Amino acid sequence: MKNLMKEAQKLQAQLLEQLRAIRVEGSAGGGMVKIEMDGEQNVHAVKIEPQLLEERDIGMLEDLVVAAFSDARRKVLEKSRESLRSLAGFPLPPF
């Protein structure tokens, strides 16, 4: 039982290390809004094309930021699933 716990802790540490290494970029509006996120879903950067600010359509900008965030989060989940699958060594059910 003790070995099983050690192995589980080792796998958990490996997964956390892989999650921390993940970096994705979510985008929306044809790349007009981009969000960089890590595997722990921390946002590291938000980039907004100046043209969007000139249009002064705050509602559209807000929608694009939400869409870019959702895109980045989806990509993080996909990469996290791939990392977990590689550690587990077998296919996993969807999140």
C-alpha positions in Angstrom: 0.0 0.0 0.0 2.9 2.3 0.8 4.4 1.8 -2.6 1.1 2.5 -4.3 0.9 5.9 -2.5 4.5 6.8 -3.4 3.7 5.9 -7.0 0.6 8.0 -7.0 2.5 11.0 -5.5 5.2 10.5 -8.2 2.6 10.6 -11.0 0.9 13.6 -9.4 4.2 15.5 -9.4 5.0 14.5 -13.0 1.5 15.7 -14.1 1.9 19.0 -12.2 5.3 19.5 -13.9 3.8 18.9 -17.3 0.9 21.2 -16.6 3.2 24.0 -15.6 5.1 23.6 -18.9 1.9 23.9 -21.0 1.5 27.3 -22.8 -1.3 28.0 -25.2 -2.7 30.9 -27.1 -6.4 31.4 -27.5 -7.7 33.8 -30.0 -10.9 35.3 -31.3 -12.0 37.7 -34.0 -9.6 36.3 -36.5 -6.7 36.9 -34.1 -7.7 40.4 -33.1 -7.7 39.3 -29.5 -5.2 36.8 -28.1 -4.8 35.3 -24.6 -1.8 33.4 -23.5 -2.5 30.9 -20.7 -0.5 28.2 -18.9 -1.6 24.7 -18.0 -2.8 25.8 -14.6 -5.1 28.2 -16.4 -3.2 31.3 -15.3 -3.4 34.1 -17.9 0.0 35.5 -18.8 -0.8 37.9 -21.6 -3.7 39.6 -23.3 -3.1 41.2 -26.7 -5.7 43.4 -28.4 -5.3 44.8 -31.9 -5.4 48.6 -31.7 -8.0 48.6 -34.5 -10.6 47.2 -32.1 -10.0 50.1 -29.7 -10.5 52.6 -32.5 -14.0 51.1 -33.3 -15.1 51.9 -29.7 -17.5 48.9 -29.6 -16.9 47.9 -26.0 -19.5 45.1 -26.2 -17.8 43.5 -29.1 -14.4 43.8 -27.4 -15.8 42.2 -24.3 -17.3 39.3 -26.3 -14.0 38.7 -28.1 -12.0 38.7 -24.8 -14.4 36.1 -23.4 -14.2 34.0 -26.6 -10.4 34.2 -26.6 -10.3 33.1 -23.0 -12.6 30.2 -23.7 -10.5 29.2 -26.7 -7.3 29.2 -24.5 -9.0 27.3 -21.7 -10.2 24.6 -24.2 -6.7 24.2 -25.5 -5.3 23.9 -22.0 -7.8 21.2 -21.2 -6.9 19.3 -24.4 -3.2 19.5 -23.7 -3.8 18.5 -20.0 -5.7 15.5 -21.2 -2.9 14.5 -23.5 -0.4 14.8 -20.7 -2.5 12.7 -18.4 -3.0 10.1 -21.1 0.8 9.9 -21.7 1.3 9.4 -18.0 -1.5 6.9 -17.5 -0.5 5.0 -20.6 -4.1 4.3 -21.8 -7.1 6.3 -23.2 -9.1 8.3 -20.8 -12.8 9.2 -20.8 -13.6 12.8 -21.7 -13.5 15.5 -19.0 
